[in-house]
Amino acid sequence: METHVYDLVGVGIGPFNLSLAALLDDIPEVKTIFFDQKSRFDWHPGMLIVGTRLQVPFMADLVTLADPTNQYSFLNYLSKKNRLYPFYFLQRLDIPRREYNDYCQWVAHELKNCRFGNKVVELDYIQNEEIFLVRVEEIKTKETITYRCKNLVLGTGSVPAMPKSFQGLSPEHVFHTAEFLNHQDRCRKAKSITVIGSGQSAAEVFRELLKEQMEHQYQLNWITRSRSFLSMDESKLSVEQFSPDYVNYFYQFPQEQKDQIFATQDLLYKGISSHTITDIYNLLYEHSVSGEEINVGLQVLTEVKRIQEKGDHYEILCHQWQQKKDFTHESEIVIVGTGYRPNIPDFIHNLESHIHWDDKGRYEVEADYRLRLDIPNQIYVHSGISHSHGVGSTNLGLAVHRNKIIINHLIGKEVFPIYNKYVFQNFNAETF
Ligand SMILES: Cc1cc2nc3c(=O)[nH]c(=O)nc-3n(C[C@H](O)[C@H](O)[C@H](O)COP(=O)(O)OP(=O)(O)OC[C@H]3O[C@@H](n4cnc5c(N)ncnc54)[C@H](O)[C@@H]3O)c2cc1C
């Protein structure tokens, strides 16, 4: 057991907690330590496809929106890597996703309070000492150490969501888009591949497979339940919904109304970037030059009910919901793009009796990202807060603002100024 009492222990080091760790680096009086089970920072590695871009401008790095002079800014990373000139001539705001990962790895490496290869496995609370006990297992040695802290921050992110009816099949042949790069070589040898779903990840995987199709000659299919391969709503005024103003506006509603609003906002985060759709269309056009038959199928309005093994293939049971017609489709490889779900660690249930839960079993979260607890200590949360803070909860462009709020609360003074208005449009009737 470590005897030292930390002010804050961080669980998980994805971009959200990494940003917090970076911003806290300039505040040495706050003693922090962050843990991640991975051996090093690695941002959705199975989806770091060459050519994919960050869906927010590079300014949504780990620190800039709080403090553009911070040493962990993306521009300083470029400067340290002697890449400022290429970036200047590139003239783009949307950097390659692989570069964002490399930038975060650089920051994680520079920070002294980030420990990788360490999984948080247990959590306890000592009531009379008002202290959390955090049991951490070093992955390599299996040794555990218990850390003591006053406050916690959960940044455990999300995990791939695979419908039950698609589970239990060979992971080499039926896998989530999150695993794509691990199986790309296998895909190159396949006779037929089917991608299910029409979110950004499914589209990026389909585009990559389409690019290589001429060389590898597999039959390629794409099936979606949606009425169309819908484009994400990325207009400048729409993306103002990923602003602190909109988060505050959304937060004020009763939970039932929040759930209703959230259910109408699919296209802000579930559709496909228009540049990805354009790339796909251009490739389809190119493949069909001189009227050639292309070995590609795009099927909309179709729900996949089940996938089952059939010899060396998989049978996909489909339902065209508008025509109300069932049909089957065969494929050697099936790639499932059914999104992600929040990763709420089981150990949170050790504190179950101290946490306020809503009637759907979700934890209640204060406006300043603290779990609603009946103890004086704080658990700040980044993950699983879409129900309380809305559609921007997983958006990287809001990470820094959220961390400003968390730091101000943790320290008990306004280290980072918070303004009332950040965007042009107004959401509240009373402030118009
Ligand atoms: C493929 C993909 C691309 C995306 N692209 C964008 C984009 O361009 N722009 C955008 O705004 N959003 C994007 N998102 C959404 C979102 O920003 C990311 O999911 C982001 O990674 C969320 O960061 P995070 O810090 O919450 O969690 P994560 O990045 O998921 O990290 C959580 C970390 O917690 C660790 N962990 C979990 N449990 C434990 C434990 N018990 N002990 C120790 N460590 C633990 C995990 O190992 C992991 O490293 C994307 C999402 C995906 C899936």
The ligand as an SDF file (V2000), in Angstrom:
LIG
                    3D

 53 58  0  0  0  0  0  0  0  0999 V2000
  -12.4910    5.1630  -34.2140 C   0  0  0  0  0  0  0  0  0  0  0  0
  -12.9380    6.4050  -33.4840 C   0  0  0  0  0  0  0  0  0  0  0  0
  -12.6050    7.6420  -33.9730 C   0  0  0  0  0  0  0  0  0  0  0  0
  -13.0200    8.8000  -33.2980 C   0  0  0  0  0  0  0  0  0  0  0  0
  -12.6860    9.9920  -33.8370 N   0  0  0  0  0  0  0  0  0  0  0  0
  -13.1040   11.1140  -33.2160 C   0  0  0  0  0  0  0  0  0  0  0  0
  -12.7900   12.3930  -33.7850 C   0  0  0  0  0  0  0  0  0  0  0  0
  -12.1520   12.4830  -34.8180 O   0  0  0  0  0  0  0  0  0  0  0  0
  -13.2450   13.5140  -33.1330 N   0  0  0  0  0  0  0  0  0  0  0  0
  -13.9810   13.4160  -31.9790 C   0  0  0  0  0  0  0  0  0  0  0  0
  -14.3720   14.4620  -31.4410 O   0  0  0  0  0  0  0  0  0  0  0  0
  -14.2680   12.2210  -31.4200 N   0  0  0  0  0  0  0  0  0  0  0  0
  -13.8500   11.0730  -32.0010 C   0  0  0  0  0  0  0  0  0  0  0  0
  -14.1530    9.8660  -31.4450 N   0  0  0  0  0  0  0  0  0  0  0  0
  -14.9200    9.8400  -30.1860 C   0  0  0  0  0  0  0  0  0  0  0  0
  -14.0610   10.0680  -28.9110 C   0  0  0  0  0  0  0  0  0  0  0  0
  -13.4530   11.2420  -28.9280 O   0  0  0  0  0  0  0  0  0  0  0  0
  -13.0530    9.0040  -28.6740 C   0  0  0  0  0  0  0  0  0  0  0  0
  -13.7290    7.8070  -28.4290 O   0  0  0  0  0  0  0  0  0  0  0  0
  -12.0660    9.2460  -27.5190 C   0  0  0  0  0  0  0  0  0  0  0  0
  -11.0870    8.2490  -27.5940 O   0  0  0  0  0  0  0  0  0  0  0  0
  -12.6890    9.2830  -26.1480 C   0  0  0  0  0  0  0  0  0  0  0  0
  -11.6380    9.4820  -25.2380 O   0  0  0  0  0  0  0  0  0  0  0  0
  -11.6620    8.9470  -23.7540 P   0  0  0  0  0  0  0  0  0  0  0  0
  -10.4950    9.5560  -23.0940 O   0  0  0  0  0  0  0  0  0  0  0  0
  -12.9940    9.1930  -23.1660 O   0  0  0  0  0  0  0  0  0  0  0  0
  -11.5620    7.3760  -23.8310 O   0  0  0  0  0  0  0  0  0  0  0  0
  -10.7230    6.2970  -24.6420 P   0  0  0  0  0  0  0  0  0  0  0  0
   -9.9390    6.8900  -25.7200 O   0  0  0  0  0  0  0  0  0  0  0  0
  -11.6900    5.2110  -24.9640 O   0  0  0  0  0  0  0  0  0  0  0  0
   -9.7080    5.7780  -23.5360 O   0  0  0  0  0  0  0  0  0  0  0  0
  -10.1050    5.1140  -22.3720 C   0  0  0  0  0  0  0  0  0  0  0  0
   -8.8850    4.4520  -21.7790 C   0  0  0  0  0  0  0  0  0  0  0  0
   -9.2260    3.8840  -20.5180 O   0  0  0  0  0  0  0  0  0  0  0  0
   -8.4790    2.7180  -20.3480 C   0  0  0  0  0  0  0  0  0  0  0  0
   -9.1150    1.9330  -19.2920 N   0  0  0  0  0  0  0  0  0  0  0  0
  -10.3900    1.4850  -19.2550 C   0  0  0  0  0  0  0  0  0  0  0  0
  -10.6120    0.8330  -18.1000 N   0  0  0  0  0  0  0  0  0  0  0  0
   -9.4650    0.8750  -17.3910 C   0  0  0  0  0  0  0  0  0  0  0  0
   -9.0630    0.3880  -16.1150 C   0  0  0  0  0  0  0  0  0  0  0  0
   -9.9000   -0.3000  -15.3290 N   0  0  0  0  0  0  0  0  0  0  0  0
   -7.8010    0.6150  -15.6960 N   0  0  0  0  0  0  0  0  0  0  0  0
   -6.9350    1.3000  -16.4840 C   0  0  0  0  0  0  0  0  0  0  0  0
   -7.2500    1.7760  -17.6950 N   0  0  0  0  0  0  0  0  0  0  0  0
   -8.5070    1.5740  -18.1370 C   0  0  0  0  0  0  0  0  0  0  0  0
   -8.4680    2.0900  -21.7160 C   0  0  0  0  0  0  0  0  0  0  0  0
   -7.3640    1.2200  -21.8440 O   0  0  0  0  0  0  0  0  0  0  0  0
   -8.3490    3.3000  -22.6310 C   0  0  0  0  0  0  0  0  0  0  0  0
   -7.0230    3.5830  -22.9930 O   0  0  0  0  0  0  0  0  0  0  0  0
  -13.7630    8.6930  -32.1010 C   0  0  0  0  0  0  0  0  0  0  0  0
  -14.1110    7.4450  -31.6110 C   0  0  0  0  0  0  0  0  0  0  0  0
  -13.7070    6.3050  -32.2960 C   0  0  0  0  0  0  0  0  0  0  0  0
  -14.1090    4.9830  -31.7380 C   0  0  0  0  0  0  0  0  0  0  0  0
  1  2  1  0
  2  3  1  0
  2 52  2  0
  3  4  2  0
  4  5  1  0
  4 50  1  0
  5  6  2  0
  6  7  1  0
  6 13  1  0
  7  8  2  0
  7  9  1  0
  9 10  1  0
 10 11  2  0
 10 12  1  0
 12 13  2  0
 13 14  1  0
 14 15  1  0
 14 50  1  0
 15 16  1  0
 16 17  1  0
 16 18  1  0
 18 19  1  0
 18 20  1  0
 20 21  1  0
 20 22  1  0
 22 23  1  0
 23 24  1  0
 24 25  2  0
 24 26  1  0
 24 27  1  0
 27 28  1  0
 28 29  2  0
 28 30  1  0
 28 31  1  0
 31 32  1  0
 32 33  1  0
 33 34  1  0
 33 48  1  0
 34 35  1  0
 35 36  1  0
 35 46  1  0
 36 37  1  0
 36 45  1  0
 37 38  2  0
 38 39  1  0
 39 40  1  0
 39 45  2  0
 40 41  1  0
 40 42  2  0
 42 43  1  0
 43 44  2  0
 44 45  1  0
 46 47  1  0
 46 48  1  0
 48 49  1  0
 50 51  2  0
 51 52  1  0
 52 53  1  0
M  END
$$$$
